[in-house]
């Protein structure tokens, strides 16, 4: 594991218990702005890459949606598992996702790529696990990424950009579809 990955994992492991107190309101605002434009159909599988404590589980709680939360921080996942005991939590590096190819209808990666050693590798992995008509929902901190660079990374992976915009708080967002 690289030094940066270790540092990121350690940071989130050590702050896992406080994470939701600090970031729930911000994340919910992001979810509202992103998912107000997305129509999620029946029997949908969502991979929440870098999903930490599983806040997306609470936001998208519907019987027709299965959400699998993935994170490199085991402690974040443990907090999520306590809060959402029926959720699915998988500890893994986002550059090496352990999911079957073309198995997710939606792949979300919310405020994650700025923490990564190789964001392109993670976006490529998201492409691999998205179904043939699957979607990528990606955000990144504005102060670290600009929209043009992020769009280029998404296109390079084989996604077609559907929408890109600045969220009202701290992130840029992209919705893309697998081509």
PALUM-377627 format. One record per residue (C-alpha): residue number from 1; x, y, z; residue in one letter. Coordinates in steps of 0.05 Angstrom, whole numbers, plus 32768, in hexadecimal, padded with zeros to 4 digits. Layout:
     k      x      y      z   r
   NUM      X      Y      Z   a
...
//
This chain:
     k      x      y      z   r
     1   8000   8000   8000   x
     2   801C   8044   7FED   x
     3   802A   8079   8021   x
     4   7FF0   80A4   8009   x
     5   7FBE   806A   800C   x
     6   7FD7   8059   8052   x
     7   7FD0   80A2   8068   x
     8   7F89   80A8   804C   x
     9   7F74   8066   806B   x
    10   7F92   807A   80AE   x
    11   7F71   80BF   80AB   x
    12   7F2C   80A1   809F   x
    13   7F36   8067   80D0   x
    14   7F49   8099   8107   x
    15   7F0E   80C7   80F9   x
    16   7ED9   8093   80E9   x
    17   7EB0   809D   8128   x
    18   7EAA   80E8   811C   x
    19   7EA1   80E6   80D0   x
    20   7E56   80E8   80CD   x
    21   7E52   8121   8100   x
    22   7E81   814A   80D5   x
    23   7E6A   813A   808F   x
    24   7E21   8121   808D   x
    25   7E03   8165   807C   x
    26   7E36   8172   8045   x
    27   7E2E   812D   8027   x
    28   7DE2   8131   8029   x
    29   7DE4   8173   8003   x
    30   7E11   8153   7FCE   x
    31   7DE2   8117   7FC9   x
    32   7DA5   8144   7FC2   x
    33   7DC5   816C   7F89   x
    34   7DDE   812E   7F65   x
    35   7DA4   80FF   7F6C   x
    36   7D6D   8132   7F5E   x
    37   7D7F   8129   7F15   x
    38   7D84   80DD   7F16   x
    39   7D4A   80AD   7F0F   x
    40   7D5C   806C   7F31   x
    41   7D35   8031   7F16   x
    42   7D20   7FF0   7F36   x
    43   7D53   7FBB   7F4A   x
    44   7D8E   7FEA   7F47   x
    45   7DD3   7FD7   7F60   x
    46   7DFD   8012   7F78   x
    47   7E47   800D   7F89   x
    48   7E5A   8046   7FB7   x
    49   7EA6   8048   7FAD   x
    50   7EC8   806B   7FE7   x
    51   7E85   806C   800A   x
    52   7EA2   806C   8051   x
    53   7E6C   8065   8085   x
    54   7E35   805A   8053   x
    55   7E11   809D   8055   x
    56   7DF6   808F   800F   x
    57   7DD1   8052   802B   x
    58   7DA7   8081   8055   x
    59   7D9B   80B2   801D   x
    60   7D86   807F   7FE8   x
    61   7D60   8050   8016   x
    62   7D2F   802D   7FE8   x
    63   7D1C   7FE4   7FE2   x
    64   7D2F   7FE2   7F98   x
    65   7D77   7FF9   7FA3   x
    66   7DB1   7FCF   7FBB   x
    67   7DED   7FF9   7FD0   x
    68   7E31   7FDB   7FDB   x
    69   7E5F   800A   8001   x
    70   7EAA   8003   7FF3   x
    71   7EE1   8027   8019   x
    72   7F2B   801E   802A   x
    73   7F1D   8031   8073   x
    74   7F06   7FF5   809B   x
    75   7EF3   8022   80D5   x
    76   7EC5   804C   80AA   x
    77   7EA3   800C   8092   x
    78   7E9C   7FF3   80D9   x
    79   7E78   8033   80ED   x
    80   7E4B   802C   80B0   x
    81   7E3C   7FE3   80C0   x
    82   7E26   7FF5   8106   x
    83   7DF8   802C   80EC   x
    84   7DDE   8005   80B0   x
    85   7DE0   7FBB   80C3   x
    86   7DBC   7FA5   8084   x
    87   7DED   7FC9   8057   x
    88   7E25   7FA9   802E   x
    89   7E6B   7FC2   8040   x
    90   7EAB   7FAD   801D   x
    91   7EF1   7FC2   8031   x
    92   7F1C   7FCA   7FF3   x
    93   7F49   7FFA   7FCE   x
    94   7F22   8020   7F99   x
    95   7F5A   8015   7F67   x
    96   7F4D   7FCA   7F6C   x
    97   7F02   7FC1   7F75   x
    98   7EED   7F79   7F85   x
    99   7EAB   7F7C   7F60   x
   100   7E94   7F56   7F23   x
   101   7E9B   7F7B   7EE1   x
   102   7E5C   7F9D   7EC6   x
   103   7E34   7F90   7F06   x
   104   7E22   7FD6   7F1E   x
   105   7DEB   8002   7F01   x
   106   7E08   803F   7F25   x
   107   7E4E   8049   7F3F   x
   108   7E56   8084   7F6E   x
   109   7E98   80A2   7F82   x
   110   7E86   80DF   7FAC   x
   111   7EC0   810B   7FC5   x
   112   7EF2   80D3   7FBE   x
   113   7F21   80DE   7F83   x
   114   7F48   8117   7FA4   x
   115   7F60   80E4   7FD9   x
   116   7F7B   80B2   7FA6   x
   117   7FC0   80A2   7F8E   x
   118   7FA6   8092   7F48   x
   119   7F60   80AF   7F3B   x
   120   7F61   8096   7EF3   x
   121   7F68   804D   7F0B   x
   122   7F2C   8055   7F39   x
   123   7F02   8074   7F02   x
   124   7F18   803A   7ED4   x
   125   7F02   8009   7F0A   x
   126   7EBF   802C   7F0F   x
   127   7EB7   8024   7EC3   x
   128   7EC7   7FDA   7EC9   x
   129   7E91   7FCC   7EFD   x
   130   7E5B   7FF7   7EDC   x
   131   7E28   7FD2   7EB2   x
   132   7E27   7FDE   7E66   x
   133   7DF5   8017   7E72   x
   134   7E0E   8028   7EB7   x
   135   7E1A   806C   7ED4   x
   136   7E54   808C   7EF9   x
   137   7E45   80C3   7F2C   x
   138   7E87   80E4   7F3E   x
   139   7E98   8121   7F67   x
   140   7EDA   8140   7F7C   x
   141   7EF0   817C   7FA5   x
   142   7EF2   81BC   7F7A   x
   143   7F31   81D3   7F9C   x
   144   7F57   8195   7F84   x
   145   7F38   8183   7F40   x
   146   7F1D   81AE   7F09   x
   147   7EE2   8196   7EE1   x
   148   7F08   8191   7E9F   x
   149   7F3E   8162   7EBC   x
   150   7F09   8137   7EDF   x
   151   7EDE   8132   7EA0   x
   152   7F1C   811C   7E78   x
   153   7F29   80E4   7EAA   x
   154   7EE1   80CD   7EA7   x
   155   7EE1   80CD   7E5A   x
   156   7F24   80A9   7E58   x
   157   7F04   8070   7E7F   x
   158   7ECE   8067   7E4A   x
   159   7E94   808D   7E69   x
   160   7E6B   80C1   7E44   x
   161   7E5F   8101   7E6C   x
   162   7E15   810E   7E77   x
   163   7E1B   814A   7EA5   x
   164   7E52   816F   7ECA   x
   165   7E4A   81AA   7EF9   x
   166   7E60   81CC   7F39   x
   167   7E3A   81B6   7F76   x
   168   7E26   81ED   7FA7   x
   169   7E59   81D6   7FD9   x
   170   7EA2   81C2   7FCF   x
   171   7E9C   818F   7F96   x
   172   7E97   818A   7F4B   x
   173   7E6A   8152   7F31   x
   174   7E65   8126   7EF4   x
   175   7E2F   80F6   7EDF   x
   176   7E47   80C8   7EA7   x
   177   7E2D   808A   7E83   x
   178   7E54   804E   7E6C   x
   179   7E5C   804C   7E21   x
//
